[in-house]
Every structure is written in structure tokens, then in C-alpha cells.
Amino acid sequence: METQQRQRRHQLRTPIDPLLSLVGSFLSAFSPSSSTEQATATSTILLLPLPVAAARALSVLRRLALIATQAFISVFFAFLAALSPPPPPPPPSLAPSLPPPPSGDQQGSSAASTSVGRALGHVLWVASRLPVASRKYELVRGLAERLLDDDNVSARVAAVSRAALSGAFERTLRQLEASAAGGDWPAMELAARAVRTGIRWWRPTEAVVAPLEGEAFGGPAAEKLAAELLWLAQKMAACGAASEATVQFGAAPRLGSRALVAEPTLQVALLRLAVFLFRHANSAEFEQHSGDKEAGDKAAVAEQRMAMLRSWLPLLCRGSNGTDAPVLSGRERAEMVNVLEELIEKLRWEQQEEALALWLHHFAACPDTDWPNLERCYTRWYAESRKLLA
């Protein structure tokens, strides 16, 4: 009879009972109790064989470990989300918001210019949002071409067009920078970056040989944005606003560094845009953009040119081959070398040294191309430096 009761109590045991009995026996060893209670505790422990009790205790510990792991992962990604930058603002609404009716000639002129700028901004924004595969893309792009290529415009309309193009260029550039920075998953980008950093620390030899391997970005959307940047820069140059595009493009060093590991087709588009804006950065129009030629204005122009060199000269050293054909012809390459030499010579002495050192490191690190070769400019700068020591 007593054996049957023990078997019944054995069947009613739960997996947590062995752990509780072990804890109870551990506590009873440090607390005064009667011999009857100790005998009862001992008999409770001996209800299950030791292997079965150990297996059930391990099962409980396994569940606790899984819960702890899940909690750690949740806290880790919450921490990464807190470190990630805020999401980009939502795009502007396409619903027209008309100004109030004008009550005079001046108010009517201001309202008209606001309406023109808003209408052109809507067209440029829709063109940037539509994919190239959409059948409406060519229609909207053609509409923008007709609105911008109208020759019978006044100075006020031209100013409104320049402002709309400048805003569209900045917005498209920020979109391309966002895609280079990881898109809509900044927390996952931070996690992947941490893993890559750990791998490089663990295997430093491979990090030196291929520090940027596996980080390429690109795709049809990024290529479309880069092509639109070139189109917008050409339109801005036609209406006298290429200086604004040059300044904005030079102030994007993160995109310039990510362009070094971009897919070849995206590198081609960015390289063509960089060459176009480098030519304008060397022009007299770019010098006049900052106003009178005072000392402060010359320093600002030199710094803007230096920003272009810092951000995009490495891409010129590494991305000039193209996918199936060279990006530039032989004549264009020779012309671009002359542009870079003239551009560097217009900088201050310390800036010339920085630009030439930047060229030398990236030019030597790329064995696939020998362009742009600024050896003549480097030698001339060194000779002038030796004269200063004499």
C-alpha cells in the first residue's frame, strides 16, 4: 500500500519539484529543525532518482538561459536603435496650398513667384520619386525639361528656377547619402559594422589587404539618383547655379568615401558628376559666386575647392575604368588632369600639400589605373618648397 502511494506521488511531481527540494534541503542545513522535518526532507529528495532529478534541473536551467538570452538580445537592439540617427522627415505633401488672393501689385508678384516655384518643385519632386521603370517617369521628366528650357523667362522666373533646382539637388543628394548609410535599417547597419570591426580586430592581416571588402552599395535606385544629380547639375549650370551644386556636392564626404566601394555602375555615374563639377569649381564663375574678391571670400572659395578635392579626388583615382569601357576618353582625361593641376595651384600652400598627399596615397593604392597622374604638379610643388628653404 505504501509503495502504491509513493508511485502515485511520483507521478504527480512536476519538473520544478527536484529543484525546490534541493533548495529546501540546502536551507534546512543552515536552519534549526527537528529530526522529523529533516527525515521528511530527506525522503522527499529521495523520491526521484538522481539522474532524473539532474535532467529536470537542467531543463529548468535551459529555459532560464533561453529567457536570459532573449532579454539580452532585446536590450542590445534597443540600445542600437537609441544610437541610430532619427528617421528622415516625410516627403512634402503634393497637395497644392495656394496663397491668399493678392491685394496689390507687389503681393500679386510675390504670390505668382511662390506659385511658380511650388509648381516646379512639385514636378521635380515627383520625378525624383518615380522609378525609371514607371511609364509615367518619361512623361514627368519631359514636363520638367519643358518647364526648365523655356527661353522666354524673366530674371525673377530664372531666380525661382534656380532655387527649385538647388532644393531638388540637395534633396536628391541626401537621399543618395541615406542609401549609402544603410537605408531604412540604421540599427542593423550598426550591428553589421560592429561585427565587421570585430572580424578585422581578430584578423588584422585580412583587414589590411581588403579593408572595404563586402561593404559595397548600389542598385538601380542609387544609380537613378546619381544620374538625376548629374541632370540637375547640368540644368543648374544652364541657369547659372552650378556653384551651389558644387558646394553641396563637395560637402558630402561620407558619400565620397562610400563611393570608393560602390558598385561599378554607380561609380561611373558619380565619377561623371564629379568630373562635371570639378570643371566648374575651376572656373571664374565659381570664384565670383562668393561675392567680392576680398581676403575672406578668397579663403572661402579655397576651402570649398578643397572640400571637393577631399571628398571626390579619391574616387577619380580609383573609379576611372568603368564597367565595359573607360568612363572618359583620352582627351577628356588629359583635360581633367590640367583642371586638377590648375585647381590645386589656386589653393593655399598648406592646402596644396594636403591635396597632393591625398592624391599620392590613393593613386598608389589603386593598381588598376594610372589616372589622374599629378606627378608633374607634385614635382613642381616640391621644387617651390625647396626654394623657400634656400
C-alpha positions as a printed Julia matrix, in Angstrom:
390×3 Matrix{Float64}:
  0.0    0.0     0.0
  2.76   2.37    0.93
  4.58   1.54   -2.32
  1.49   2.46   -4.39
  1.19   5.81   -2.6
  4.8    6.59   -3.35
  4.32   5.76   -7.05
  1.22   7.99   -7.17
  3.13  10.86   -5.57
  5.97  10.25   -8.04
  3.53  10.62  -10.96
  2.18  13.93   -9.58
  5.63  15.51   -9.36
  6.33  18.5   -11.64
  9.71  19.26  -13.26
 10.32  22.04  -10.74
  9.98  19.74   -7.68
 13.57  18.41   -7.76
 14.95  21.95   -7.83
 12.68  23.04   -4.98
 13.6   20.0    -2.91
 17.3   20.7    -3.43
 16.85  24.31   -2.36
 14.82  23.18    0.65
 17.48  20.75    1.78
 20.16  23.41    1.34
 18.25  25.86    3.52
 17.43  23.23    6.13
 21.12  22.58    6.62
 21.56  26.12    7.95
 18.31  26.39    9.98
 17.41  24.6    13.21
 14.76  21.99   12.67
 13.59  18.79   14.24
 14.76  15.4    13.2
 11.29  14.64   11.85
 11.46  17.56    9.4
 14.93  16.53    8.31
 13.76  13.0     7.72
 10.79  14.27    5.71
 13.1   16.47    3.58
 15.46  13.57    3.05
 12.64  11.31    1.99
 11.36  14.0    -0.4
 14.74  14.26   -2.07
 14.98  10.52   -2.39
 11.61  10.29   -4.16
 13.31  10.75   -7.55
 16.46   9.03   -8.77
 19.46  11.34   -9.04
 19.79  11.19  -12.9
 16.1   12.1   -13.36
 16.35  14.98  -10.89
 19.51  16.28  -12.59
 17.86  16.07  -16.05
 14.82  18.02  -14.9
 17.0   20.6   -13.2
 18.99  21.02  -16.42
 15.73  21.5   -18.33
 14.74  24.3   -15.98
 18.18  25.91  -16.29
 17.97  25.65  -20.07
 14.67  27.54  -20.08
 16.13  30.22  -17.83
 19.13  30.57  -20.16
 16.85  30.99  -23.2
 14.84  33.69  -21.42
 18.04  35.5   -20.42
 19.36  35.31  -23.99
 16.15  36.73  -25.43
 16.22  39.55  -22.9
 19.85  40.36  -23.75
 19.12  40.46  -27.5
 16.14  42.76  -26.95
 18.17  45.15  -24.79
 21.08  45.07  -27.3
 18.95  46.06  -30.28
 17.1   48.65  -28.21
 20.49  50.17  -27.41
 21.44  50.17  -31.12
 18.13  51.79  -32.02
 18.81  54.53  -29.46
 22.24  55.18  -31.04
 20.92  55.25  -34.61
 20.11  58.61  -36.22
 16.49  59.73  -36.36
 14.49  58.73  -39.45
 14.42  61.22  -42.31
 11.49  63.62  -42.38
  8.5   62.62  -44.51
  8.39  63.96  -48.06
  6.47  67.18  -48.63
  2.83  66.92  -49.47
  1.82  67.18  -53.1
 -1.49  68.82  -52.24
 -1.41  72.38  -53.57
 -1.52  75.11  -50.97
 -2.41  78.29  -52.79
 -1.5   81.7   -51.34
 -4.23  84.16  -50.34
 -5.65  86.42  -53.05
 -3.34  89.39  -53.72
 -4.49  92.88  -52.77
 -1.82  94.82  -54.69
  0.77  94.59  -57.42
  3.63  93.68  -55.11
  1.64  90.99  -53.33
  0.47  89.64  -56.65
  4.04  89.4   -57.91
  5.15  87.6   -54.72
  2.25  85.18  -54.88
  2.95  84.45  -58.54
  6.63  83.7   -57.87
  5.64  81.44  -54.96
  3.19  79.55  -57.16
  5.76  79.13  -59.93
  8.39  77.82  -57.52
  5.94  75.46  -55.86
  4.69  74.1   -59.21
  8.24  73.47  -60.44
  9.15  71.92  -57.09
  6.23  69.5   -57.36
  7.38  68.33  -60.81
 10.99  67.87  -59.7
  9.95  66.03  -56.54
  7.65  63.63  -58.41
 10.39  62.96  -61.0
 12.82  62.06  -58.21
 10.33  59.69  -56.55
  9.21  57.78  -59.64
 11.29  54.72  -60.6
 12.81  54.63  -64.06
 10.7   51.56  -64.93
  7.48  53.52  -64.42
  5.7   54.5   -67.63
  4.95  57.9   -66.07
  8.62  58.7   -65.46
  9.36  59.87  -69.01
  6.2   61.97  -69.01
  7.11  63.79  -65.78
 10.77  64.12  -66.81
  9.72  65.62  -70.15
  7.43  68.06  -68.35
 10.31  69.2   -66.17
 12.51  69.61  -69.25
  9.91  71.83  -70.96
  9.4   73.96  -67.85
 13.13  74.5   -67.36
 14.1   75.01  -71.02
 11.67  77.84  -71.71
 13.76  80.73  -73.07
 11.11  83.43  -72.71
 11.57  83.93  -68.97
 12.32  86.97  -66.88
 15.01  87.38  -64.27
 12.53  86.66  -61.46
 11.41  83.41  -63.06
 15.05  82.39  -63.58
 15.76  83.03  -59.9
 12.78  80.87  -58.91
 14.01  78.09  -61.2
 17.49  78.24  -59.65
 16.01  77.97  -56.16
 13.83  74.99  -57.14
 16.76  73.21  -58.8
 19.0   73.85  -55.82
 16.41  72.38  -53.46
 15.92  69.35  -55.72
 19.69  68.76  -55.93
 20.06  68.91  -52.15
 17.1   66.56  -51.6
 18.39  64.01  -54.13
 21.89  64.18  -52.66
 20.51  63.49  -49.17
 18.54  60.51  -50.5
 21.69  59.04  -52.03
 23.6   59.63  -48.81
 20.85  57.85  -46.86
 21.08  54.82  -49.15
 24.87  54.8   -48.69
 24.45  54.94  -44.91
 22.29  51.82  -44.7
 18.83  52.88  -45.82
 15.88  52.23  -43.53
 17.73  49.91  -41.11
 20.29  52.03  -39.24
 20.32  49.69  -36.22
 21.12  46.69  -38.42
 23.81  48.76  -40.13
 25.41  49.49  -36.75
 25.26  45.82  -35.78
 26.86  44.73  -39.07
 29.53  47.4   -38.65
 30.31  46.12  -35.15
 30.67  42.56  -36.46
 32.97  43.71  -39.27
 35.08  45.67  -36.8
 35.42  42.59  -34.59
 36.48  40.46  -37.55
 39.12  43.0   -38.55
 40.42  43.14  -35.0
 40.58  39.35  -34.83
 42.21  39.02  -38.27
 44.21  42.21  -38.83
 46.12  40.83  -41.82
 42.99  40.43  -43.91
 41.8   43.86  -42.8
 44.93  45.44  -44.25
 44.67  43.55  -47.51
 40.95  44.15  -48.08
 39.62  46.71  -45.59
 36.5   47.51  -47.6
 35.52  44.06  -48.8
 31.83  43.21  -48.54
 30.66  46.78  -47.96
 29.68  47.75  -51.5
 26.4   49.5   -52.08
 24.43  50.43  -55.14
 21.46  49.12  -57.08
 19.04  50.62  -59.62
 17.6   53.12  -57.15
 21.03  54.54  -56.22
 22.1   54.65  -59.89
 18.93  56.54  -60.75
 19.6   59.1   -58.01
 23.19  59.6   -59.22
 22.01  60.1   -62.82
 19.43  62.63  -61.64
 22.12  64.52  -59.74
 24.08  64.92  -62.99
 20.94  66.05  -64.83
 20.11  68.58  -62.11
 23.7   69.86  -62.06
 23.59  70.4   -65.83
 20.31  72.3   -65.51
 21.75  74.37  -62.67
 24.79  75.2   -64.8
 22.5   76.33  -67.62
 20.76  78.84  -65.33
 23.91  80.0   -63.52
 23.54  77.99  -60.3
 26.23  75.34  -60.75
 28.23  76.85  -57.9
 25.54  75.8   -55.42
 25.64  72.24  -56.74
 29.45  72.2   -56.45
 29.37  73.41  -52.85
 26.69  70.87  -51.86
 28.49  68.01  -53.62
 31.8   68.91  -52.02
 30.16  68.94  -48.58
 29.29  65.22  -48.82
 32.49  63.47  -47.65
 30.64  60.4   -46.34
 29.13  59.75  -49.76
 32.54  60.26  -51.34
 34.15  57.65  -49.09
 31.29  55.19  -49.67
 31.61  55.75  -53.43
 35.01  54.05  -53.29
 33.27  50.73  -52.57
 30.14  51.32  -54.64
 29.09  49.02  -57.45
 30.87  49.81  -60.76
 27.8   51.23  -62.48
 27.15  53.6   -59.58
 30.83  54.58  -59.52
 30.58  55.52  -63.2
 27.61  57.83  -62.59
 29.24  59.5   -59.57
 32.54  59.88  -61.4
 30.88  61.68  -64.31
 29.13  64.01  -61.89
 32.4   64.69  -60.03
 34.24  65.48  -63.28
 31.47  67.88  -64.36
 31.55  69.75  -61.04
 35.37  69.77  -60.82
 35.43  71.65  -64.11
 33.05  74.22  -62.73
 34.99  74.51  -59.45
 37.98  75.65  -61.53
 36.01  78.31  -63.42
 35.89  82.07  -62.86
 32.16  81.83  -62.26
 32.81  79.77  -59.14
 35.15  82.48  -57.81
 32.51  85.16  -58.36
 29.87  83.15  -56.57
 31.11  84.23  -53.11
 30.91  87.96  -53.87
 33.74  90.46  -53.91
 37.27  89.16  -54.11
 38.28  90.06  -50.59
 40.57  88.01  -48.39
 37.71  86.28  -46.59
 35.93  85.45  -49.82
 39.09  84.02  -51.38
 39.63  81.86  -48.31
 36.04  80.61  -48.51
 36.41  79.77  -52.2
 39.68  77.93  -51.49
 38.03  75.93  -48.71
 35.11  74.98  -50.97
 37.53  73.79  -53.64
 39.48  71.87  -51.02
 36.26  70.22  -49.86
 35.65  68.99  -53.42
 39.17  67.54  -53.54
 38.87  65.86  -50.14
 35.55  64.25  -50.97
 35.97  63.23  -54.62
 39.65  63.14  -55.63
 39.95  59.57  -54.2
 37.11  58.45  -56.49
 38.91  59.9   -59.5
 41.99  57.83  -58.57
 40.05  54.59  -58.08
 36.99  54.62  -60.34
 38.04  55.71  -63.81
 37.96  52.36  -65.61
 34.22  51.83  -65.96
 32.41  48.55  -66.45
 32.91  47.67  -70.12
 34.57  50.85  -71.43
 36.54  53.77  -69.94
 34.38  56.46  -68.43
 36.38  59.27  -70.07
 38.12  59.46  -73.41
 41.83  60.14  -73.7
 41.24  63.82  -74.48
 38.87  64.19  -71.53
 41.37  62.57  -69.2
 44.17  64.92  -70.28
 41.86  67.9   -69.93
 40.81  66.78  -66.45
 44.44  66.47  -65.34
 45.0   70.09  -66.39
 41.86  71.11  -64.48
 43.08  69.4   -61.31
 46.53  70.95  -61.59
 45.09  74.45  -62.01
 42.64  73.84  -59.19
 45.38  72.74  -56.79
 47.63  75.67  -57.72
 44.84  78.08  -56.72
 44.82  76.75  -53.16
 46.88  77.94  -50.22
 50.29  76.34  -49.71
 49.17  74.06  -46.89
 46.06  73.03  -48.83
 48.19  72.16  -51.86
 50.28  69.85  -49.71
 47.15  68.18  -48.31
 45.59  67.72  -51.76
 48.79  66.29  -53.3
 49.33  63.93  -50.36
 45.72  62.75  -50.7
 46.28  62.11  -54.41
 49.55  60.24  -53.86
 48.12  57.8   -51.31
 45.01  56.91  -53.33
 46.84  56.89  -56.66
 49.44  54.45  -55.31
 46.8   52.26  -53.65
 44.96  51.56  -56.93
 46.98  49.32  -59.28
 44.28  49.15  -61.98
 44.59  52.69  -63.35
 47.28  55.34  -63.88
 44.92  58.31  -63.98
 44.94  61.09  -62.9
 48.71  61.43  -62.94
 49.6   64.57  -60.98
 53.31  63.79  -60.81
 54.17  66.99  -62.66
 52.17  69.08  -60.21
 53.7   67.24  -57.24
 57.24  67.81  -58.55
 56.58  71.49  -59.2
 55.19  71.98  -55.7
 58.22  70.22  -54.19
 60.62  72.41  -56.19
 58.89  75.55  -54.96
 59.06  74.23  -51.4
 62.83  73.74  -51.72
 63.22  77.33  -52.92
 61.51  78.53  -49.76
 64.18  76.74  -47.69
 67.08  78.36  -49.56
